[in-house]
Structures are given as structure tokens and as C-alpha cells.
Amino acid sequence: MHYVIAGGGAAGWITAAVLSRYLSAPSTRITLIESEDIGIIGVGEATVPVIGELNRLLDIHEPDFVAATNGTFKLGIEFVDWGETGRRHFHGFGDYGEPIAALSPHHHWLRLHRQDNTIPPLDDWSMPWAAASQDRFAPHEAMQGEAAEFRHAYHFDATLYAAYLRKIAEKHGVKRVEGRILHAARHSETGFVTHLDLADGQRITGDIFIDCTGFASLLLERAMNVGFRDWSHWLPCDRAATISSARAGRLTPFTRSTARTAGWQWRIPLQNRTGNGHVYASSFLSDDEATARLFDGLEGEALGEPRMLRFTPGRRERFWEGNVIAIGLAAGFLEPLESTALQLIQTGAARIIELLPGRQPEPALADEYNRRTTLEYERIRDFIIAHYCRSCRSEPFWRHVAAMDLPDTLQHKLALWGASGHIALYDMESHREPSWVSVLIGQGVLPRAYDPRADMIPPDRLTNLMKQRRAYLAQAARKMPCHDYFIDKTCAADQRL
């Protein structure tokens, strides 16, 4: 069986590394084709904790990986001015503590907030925020008790990350071919792709072709004629202006997302620089205005010229067609608001391992792959829309997203939340209850009711429990080293380029 991966970057090399970890039979070959003339998009330099599973799968030594990619650690995302100007909240990679009287803690917070809206924010019950708010970091393995109930992710240089994974994949037998793909030939009867023709005259034959060619989707779209489902009516942001800036101040162990008049701006701290980007809707803001506002939001000196990206949010009608499977941008694009791009690459590669090894492509396998991947994209789509659709900001863009019709799945989720304070979780849900709660309560979207069982606990006792947890988490965070110090002592980059 010969697997041919068309395209490199993070999508290609994650897929190659995962496949080479499991497909070690002598009869199996993996070839990756990429051209040095085609750059890496590199929009997503931030990740979510599921990447830890990938690192463990590939036996990646964390300090070596972080140092090699100029990486830093990430405990969550701070949202600034979302919902309304002046509001801040934190989506941390953890929960809000153990259940109290068999109920999630946010129900008890809602009860106390109804009695006194000056109580501390729900974030104060979050271990990731307790550490992040002090710019402190330690892995959860170093903590004890409830203070260990969190996970971490990373920020890193996307180009260095692809190069790091390339070494792992090639060590496990992946063959890299330099070249630009001109054409994909299909069998006249089966419709399967038989080979790829390269610009230098090479012809690469294979059994399974994995499309990692980015927005171009050379195989799934152009060769297999699979259409694209446009979600811009729900996610109107369609452009991003990006630039690096000089490192300024302490390294924060979190991504920052700041809402702007027609979109939002990210700030991602690396060891040697800061990644910045302004994601916006071109129907509400010109490119020149977007670039100017990007520069206004920089904390350090700009490094180079801004780069403009254009995209259409959405997904392919199918992700696996015939003997072609799309991964990464070739499969779809959801704006990087919750850093899910690499997650979708990772889970897509994992499904290939689960459904395909040792088998020829069959309709039932493709149908299951497409079913799961479709649901994963739709669940993440709904989570991103939820950041926009209940905004109280007054700018035209924000009035537009607050008035738009919503997917049925999200409508039900928000209706249940409004009526009861409960979160409906569906099959293939990437974000669990604490994540949804952080976004909704963080933006001031409070339910009309909470679970009545919360009333069973005397209010004085509940108030004391809350104070005790806040004090416990603050104390635990103070025992952590500063994020800068932890990196310098364990995983500092050899050269800060």
C-alpha cells in the first residue's frame, strides 16, 4: 500500500508523522510531495490541549519540542471587549472545580450572582486563570489535588513546527519528494486517482492520496470535483492581516483575542517574537483600515511587512472521495478564534489510521469518515458562532452577527442554556461544558434560570466554599514559577532568531 501525501506544512507533516508511527509494515510506503516555492500559511501558531496526545503518540520530548519551535505554553485564551467593550473573560483549559451537590459549579455561581451581582467572576474558580492572570506556569503533573485539574497547549512557530515533524516522519521512513504538482490523473473506470504529474517531469503513483495542498485543494476539489459548503453567512470574517512584532514584556501563558469594530485581533507570544493578526469582514472594513488597526494594536516594533490572507469559512461537501482524503485547509477552514486548525488536522489523520490501514478504500469507510468529520466541523463552527451571535456591541458588524439566523443545533443549545443553565452536548463535540459556560457567562449571556437543586445549599455555606476555592487556587498559582523563568530553565530556544 502506497500513501501519497500531496503538500507539506503542518497538515502534511502531521499526517506523515502519524501514518509513519502506525504503518510500519514492509509493504507500506509513505511519500510526501512538497515544493519549497510554496510557503506555509502559518495562521495558527496557537493550539489546544489535544496536541498533547499527538506528542505522546509520537514520543515527542516536550522541552526539546518547545525549544526547537521557539514555543511557549498556553493555558487558555483571554477575550477582551467581546460581548461589549470593557468586558474580559478567560476560556481556560480546565473546569471550575468539582461538582457541588452533584451540580456543575456554574449553577451555584449563577445562584449567588442573582443574589449579588458584585460577586467575583466565574473565572476566579478556574485554575488556568489563577495561573495565567499572574503569568505563571507549571504542567499539571507538578500540581496536586484540584490544582492539577487543567491541561496546557502551546504557541509555536508554524514553520519550525513543520520542520520538526518532518525529521520525525523521515526518521520513520517517510520519503520526501521536492516538486510542484501539475496534474492528478484518474482511472477511466473507477475514478480513483492513479498518479500525480510534477512540474519537473516526475510521476508519482500511489494507492491512497491525501490532499494537504491548502486552499487550492488540488486533489479533492480540482481532480475529484468535490464542492465546498460556504459558511460565510454565519461566519462573515473572510480576511486576515498578519504580522510579527518584537517581543514586548513578560511571556503570557495564554493567547489574547481582542474584539475590534469588524472582527478581532490575536496576540500570540513566542520566545523570540509575538505573532499578531487582525481577522475581519471585508464587507464592513477595508484592507487599509484593517492593516492600520492591526498596527495600532501591536505591543512591540513591527518586524517586516504585513501579510494579507483571504479565505472563505466552510468545509468540503465530503472529505474522503474515492481514494482521496483531504486534511487541513484542503478540507475546510474555520477562523482561528479557538485555535482549532491543528486539532482538525490531528483528528483527521487519526481517523485515517482507524478506518483505513490494511484496507482498500470502500464506500462504508469513506461514509463513516465523512460523517464524523462533518460533525466535528459543525460542532466547532457552532462554538465559534456563539462568540459572535449574542454580542451587545453597537458597530454595524456586531449588529449584523447578533441579528443573523443560527444553525438549528446552536439555536437549541442556546435555548436550553437560556431556560436552564444547562449545556446540550452532541456527538463529536470538541468543546465540553466548561468551554461553553466560559464563553456564554464571560460575554454576559446569563440564563433565565439555574438548576433548582443549587438552592439546597445554604447561601452562607456556598459563599464560604467559593471563597475557599478562590484562596486555594490563588495560593497554588503563587507556588508556580513565572512563565518566563520556567521556559528559561527547561526549554529555552538555542537561538532566538
C-alpha positions in Angstrom: 0.0 0.0 0.0 1.4 3.3 -1.0 0.2 6.5 0.7 1.0 9.7 -1.2 0.7 13.0 0.7 0.3 16.0 -1.5 1.6 19.0 0.3 3.8 19.7 3.3 3.3 22.3 6.0 1.7 21.4 9.3 -1.1 19.4 7.6 1.3 17.3 5.5 3.9 16.6 8.1 1.5 15.9 11.0 -0.2 13.4 8.7 3.1 11.9 7.6 4.3 11.6 11.2 1.1 9.9 12.4 0.9 7.5 9.5 4.6 6.5 9.8 4.0 5.8 13.5 1.4 3.1 12.7 2.0 2.0 9.2 5.4 0.3 9.6 4.7 -2.9 7.6 7.4 -3.5 4.9 4.6 -3.5 2.3 3.6 0.1 3.2 5.2 3.2 1.8 4.6 6.8 2.5 5.7 9.6 0.2 5.2 13.3 0.8 5.4 15.8 -2.1 6.1 19.4 -1.4 7.6 22.4 -3.1 9.9 24.9 -1.4 8.4 27.5 -3.6 5.0 27.2 -1.8 5.1 28.8 1.6 3.3 27.8 4.8 0.1 29.8 5.6 1.1 29.8 9.3 -2.1 31.4 10.5 -2.4 29.2 13.6 0.6 29.4 15.9 -1.6 28.5 18.9 -3.0 25.1 19.8 -5.4 23.3 22.1 -4.5 20.6 24.7 -5.4 17.7 22.3 -1.9 18.3 20.8 -0.5 16.7 23.9 -2.0 13.4 22.7 -0.2 13.8 19.4 3.1 14.5 21.2 2.7 11.4 23.3 1.8 9.3 20.3 5.0 10.5 18.5 7.2 10.1 21.6 8.0 13.8 21.5 10.1 15.2 24.4 8.3 18.3 25.4 11.3 20.5 26.3 13.1 19.6 23.1 9.9 20.3 21.1 9.2 23.7 22.7 12.8 24.8 22.3 13.0 23.7 18.7 9.9 25.7 17.7 10.5 28.9 19.8 7.5 27.8 21.7 5.7 28.9 24.9 2.9 27.4 26.9 -0.8 28.1 26.7 -3.3 27.8 29.5 -6.2 29.3 27.5 -7.5 32.4 25.7 -8.2 35.8 27.2 -11.1 37.5 25.4 -11.1 41.3 25.6 -14.1 43.5 24.6 -16.1 40.6 23.4 -19.8 40.9 24.1 -19.3 44.6 25.0 -16.4 47.0 25.2 -14.7 46.8 28.6 -15.6 43.2 29.3 -12.9 40.5 29.8 -13.2 36.8 30.3 -11.0 33.7 30.1 -11.5 30.4 28.3 -9.2 28.2 30.3 -8.2 24.6 29.6 -9.8 23.3 32.7 -13.1 23.3 34.7 -14.4 25.3 37.6 -13.9 22.7 40.3 -15.5 19.6 41.5 -19.3 19.3 41.3 -21.1 20.7 44.4 -24.1 18.7 45.4 -23.8 16.8 42.1 -24.1 20.1 40.1 -21.5 21.8 38.0 -20.1 24.8 39.9 -21.5 27.4 37.4 -25.1 26.7 38.6 -24.0 27.7 42.1 -22.2 30.8 40.8 -25.4 31.8 38.9 -27.4 31.5 42.1 -25.0 33.7 44.0 -24.8 36.2 41.2 -28.6 36.5 41.1 -28.5 37.5 44.8 -25.4 39.8 44.4 -24.1 40.8 41.0 -20.9 42.2 42.6 -19.6 38.7 43.4 -16.2 37.8 41.8 -16.4 36.5 38.2 -16.7 32.8 37.5 -13.1 32.9 36.1 -11.9 33.1 39.7 -12.9 29.5 40.1 -10.6 28.5 37.3 -7.1 27.1 38.0 -5.9 28.1 34.5 -6.9 31.7 35.1 -5.4 31.7 38.6 -2.1 30.9 37.0 -2.4 32.9 33.7 -3.5 36.1 35.5 -0.2 36.0 37.3 1.9 35.0 34.2 2.8 31.7 35.9 3.0 28.2 34.5 3.7 24.7 35.6 2.5 21.4 34.0 -0.5 19.8 35.7 1.7 16.8 36.6 3.6 19.1 39.0 0.4 20.1 40.9 -1.8 18.2 43.4 -5.5 17.9 44.1 -7.9 20.3 42.4 -5.0 22.5 41.4 -4.0 19.7 38.9 -7.3 19.8 37.1 -6.2 21.6 34.0 -4.2 20.9 30.8 -2.0 23.1 28.7 -1.3 23.6 25.0 1.4 25.6 23.1 2.2 28.6 21.0 5.0 28.0 18.4 6.4 29.0 15.1 4.4 27.1 12.4 7.4 26.8 10.0 9.7 25.4 12.7 6.9 23.0 13.8 6.6 21.6 10.3 10.4 21.1 10.1 10.4 19.4 13.5 7.7 16.9 12.4 9.5 16.3 9.1 12.5 15.0 11.0 10.3 12.6 12.9 8.5 11.4 9.8 11.6 10.9 7.8 13.2 9.0 10.7 10.3 6.6 10.4 10.7 6.1 6.7 8.7 8.8 5.0 10.2 9.8 1.7 10.0 13.4 0.7 9.9 14.4 -2.9 10.6 18.0 -3.9 8.3 19.2 -6.7 5.2 21.2 -7.7 2.1 19.2 -8.6 0.7 20.0 -12.1 -1.9 17.3 -12.6 -3.7 14.4 -10.9 -4.7 11.6 -13.3 -7.8 9.5 -12.7 -8.7 5.9 -13.7 -11.2 5.9 -16.5 -13.5 3.4 -14.8 -13.1 3.7 -11.0 -12.5 7.4 -10.9 -9.6 6.9 -8.5 -6.5 9.0 -8.7 -3.7 6.9 -10.2 -0.8 9.2 -10.2 0.4 12.8 -9.8 2.5 14.6 -12.5 5.1 17.1 -11.2 6.5 20.1 -13.0 9.9 18.5 -13.3 8.5 15.5 -15.2 8.3 13.1 -12.2 5.3 10.9 -12.0 4.2 9.6 -8.5 1.9 6.7 -8.4 0.0 5.6 -5.3 -3.0 3.8 -3.8 -4.2 6.4 -1.3 -3.8 10.1 -1.9 -4.0 12.6 1.0 -4.7 16.2 -0.1 -2.7 18.7 2.0 -2.4 21.3 -0.7 -4.1 24.0 1.3 -6.8 26.3 0.0 -6.0 25.2 -3.6 -7.3 21.6 -2.8 -5.6 20.3 -5.9 -6.8 16.7 -5.4 -10.2 16.8 -3.7 -11.6 19.8 -5.4 -9.8 20.1 -8.7 -9.3 16.4 -9.5 -12.3 14.8 -7.7 -14.7 17.7 -8.2 -15.9 17.8 -4.6 -17.7 21.0 -3.8 -17.4 23.5 -0.9 -20.1 24.3 1.6 -19.8 28.1 2.3 -20.5 29.2 5.9 -19.8 32.9 5.4 -23.4 33.7 6.2 -22.7 32.6 9.8 -19.0 33.5 9.9 -18.6 36.7 7.9 -15.0 37.3 8.6 -13.1 36.5 5.4 -9.7 38.1 5.7 -6.7 38.4 8.0 -3.8 40.8 8.1 -0.9 39.3 9.9 2.5 40.5 11.1 5.2 39.6 13.7 6.3 42.1 16.2 9.3 42.3 18.6 8.8 40.6 21.9 7.5 43.0 24.5 7.2 42.4 28.2 6.7 39.1 30.0 5.7 36.0 28.2 2.0 35.5 28.9 0.9 31.8 29.1 -2.2 32.5 27.1 -3.4 33.7 23.7 -5.2 37.1 23.7 -8.2 37.8 21.4 -9.4 41.4 21.3 -12.6 42.3 19.6 -12.4 45.1 17.0 -15.0 47.0 15.1 -15.4 44.4 12.4 -13.7 41.3 13.7 -10.9 40.6 16.2 -7.1 40.7 16.8 -4.9 37.9 18.1 -1.7 38.2 20.1 0.4 35.0 20.4 3.6 35.2 22.4 6.7 33.2 21.2 10.1 33.1 22.8 11.6 35.3 20.1 8.7 37.4 18.9 4.9 38.0 19.1 2.5 36.8 16.4 -0.3 39.2 15.6 -3.3 39.0 13.3 -6.4 41.0 12.6 -9.3 38.8 11.4 -12.1 40.9 9.8 -15.1 41.0 7.5 -14.1 42.8 4.3 -17.8 43.9 3.7 -17.5 46.0 6.9 -13.9 47.1 6.8 -11.4 47.9 4.1 -8.0 46.3 3.9 -6.2 49.6 4.6 -8.3 50.2 7.7 -7.8 46.7 8.9 -4.0 46.9 8.5 -3.9 50.3 10.3 -5.8 48.8 13.2 -3.5 45.8 13.3 -0.5 48.2 13.7 -2.4 50.2 16.4 -2.8 47.0 18.4 0.9 46.0 18.4 2.8 46.0 21.7 6.3 45.9 20.1 8.0 47.1 16.9 6.7 45.6 13.7 9.0 43.0 12.1 8.6 43.2 8.3 5.6 43.9 6.3 2.0 42.7 6.9 0.7 39.7 5.1 -2.8 39.6 3.8 -4.9 36.3 3.7 -8.2 35.8 2.1 -10.4 32.9 2.9 -13.9 31.5 2.8 -15.1 29.8 6.0 -16.7 26.5 5.5 -15.9 22.9 4.6 -15.8 20.4 1.7 -19.1 18.6 0.9 -17.1 15.4 1.5 -13.6 14.9 3.0 -13.0 11.5 1.5 -13.9 10.8 -2.1 -12.7 7.7 -3.9 -9.1 7.2 -2.8 -8.5 10.9 -1.9 -8.8 12.3 1.6 -8.4 16.0 2.4 -6.6 17.2 5.5 -6.1 20.8 6.8 -7.1 23.7 4.6 -7.9 21.5 1.7 -10.7 20.1 3.8 -12.1 23.3 5.1 -11.4 26.5 7.1 -12.7 27.8 10.4 -11.3 31.1 11.5 -8.5 30.7 14.2 -10.6 32.2 17.1 -10.3 29.0 19.2 -7.1 27.6 17.7 -8.7 24.5 16.3 -6.8 24.3 12.9 -4.2 21.8 14.1 -6.8 19.9 16.1 -8.7 19.2 12.9 -5.5 18.1 11.2 -4.7 15.8 14.1 -8.1 14.2 14.3 -8.4 13.8 10.6 -5.1 11.9 10.5 -6.2 9.7 13.4 -9.4 8.7 11.6 -7.3 7.6 8.6 -5.4 5.3 11.0 -8.6 4.0 12.5 -10.5 3.3 9.3 -8.0 2.6 6.5 -4.8 0.7 7.4 -4.6 -2.6 5.6 -7.8 -2.0 3.7 -8.7 -0.8 0.2 -10.9 2.3 0.1 -14.5 1.3 0.4 -17.7 3.4 0.5 -18.6 2.4 4.0 -15.3 3.6 5.3 -15.5 6.9 3.5 -19.1 7.4 4.7 -18.0 7.0 8.3 -15.0 9.2 7.9 -17.2 11.9 6.3 -19.9 11.5 8.9 -17.5 12.0 11.9 -15.5 14.8 10.2 -18.7 16.7 9.2 -20.0 16.6 12.7 -16.6 17.8 14.2 -16.5 20.7 11.8 -20.2 21.6 12.6 -19.7 21.5 16.3 -16.6 23.8 16.2 -18.5 26.1 13.8 -21.3 26.4 16.3 -18.9 27.2 19.1 -17.2 29.9 17.1 -20.6 31.4 16.1 -21.5 31.5 19.8 -18.7 34.1 20.4 -20.4 36.5 18.0 -24.2 35.9 18.0 -25.0 37.3 21.4 -22.9 40.4 21.3 -24.2 43.7 22.5 -21.6 45.9 20.7 -23.1 48.7 18.6 -20.9 48.7 15.5 -22.6 47.6 12.2 -20.6 44.3 12.0 -21.6 43.3 15.5 -25.3 44.3 15.0 -25.2 42.1 11.9 -23.9 39.0 13.6 -26.2 39.5 16.5 -29.2 39.5 14.2 -28.3 36.6 11.9 -30.2 33.3 11.8 -28.4 30.5 13.5 -27.9 26.8 12.8 -30.6 24.6 14.4 -28.0 22.9 16.6 -26.8 26.1 18.0 -30.3 27.5 18.4 -31.3 24.5 20.6 -28.1 24.8 22.6 -28.7 28.5 23.3 -32.4 27.9 24.1 -31.6 25.2 26.6 -28.9 27.4 28.2 -31.4 30.3 28.5 -34.1 28.2 30.1 -32.0 26.2 32.5 -28.3 27.0 32.6 -27.5 23.5 31.1 -25.4 22.8 28.0 -26.6 20.3 25.4 -23.5 18.3 24.2 -23.8 16.5 20.9 -21.9 13.6 19.3 -18.4 14.7 18.2 -18.4 17.7 20.4 -14.9 19.2 20.6 -15.7 21.7 23.4 -17.2 20.4 26.6 -19.4 22.1 29.2 -16.8 24.4 30.9 -15.8 25.8 27.5 -19.4 26.7 26.5 -20.0 28.1 30.0 -16.9 30.3 29.9 -17.9 31.9 26.6 -21.6 32.5 27.5 -21.1 33.7 31.0 -18.0 35.6 30.0 -19.9 37.6 27.5 -22.7 38.2 29.9 -25.2 35.8 28.3 -26.8 34.6 31.6 -29.6 32.1 31.6 -33.1 32.9 33.0 -32.8 30.1 35.5 -30.3 27.8 37.0 -30.7 24.2 38.2 -33.1 24.4 41.3 -31.0 21.9 43.2 -28.5 24.6 43.7 -30.9 26.1 46.2 -30.5 23.1 48.5 -27.2 24.5 49.9 -27.4 27.3 52.4 -26.1 30.5 50.8 -23.6 31.2 53.6 -22.0 27.8 53.1 -21.9 28.3 49.4 -20.3 31.7 49.7 -17.6 30.2 52.0 -17.0 27.3 49.6 -16.4 29.9 46.8 -14.0 32.0 48.9 -12.1 28.9 50.0 -11.7 27.7 46.4 -10.5 31.1 45.2 -8.0 31.3 48.0 -6.8 27.7 47.3 -6.3 28.4 43.6 -4.5 31.7 44.2 -2.2 30.1 46.7 -1.5 27.2 44.3 -0.8 29.6 41.5 1.7 31.5 43.6 3.7 28.4 44.0 4.2 28.1 40.3 7.2 29.6 38.6 6.8 32.6 36.3 6.3 31.5 32.7 9.5 33.2 31.5 11.5 31.5 34.3 10.0 28.1 33.5 10.9 28.4 29.9 14.4 29.7 30.5 15.2 26.9 32.9 13.6 24.0 30.9 13.1 24.7 27.2 14.8 27.9 26.1 15.4 28.1 22.3 19.1 27.7 21.4 18.9 30.7 19.1 16.3 33.4 19.2 16.1 34.2 15.6 
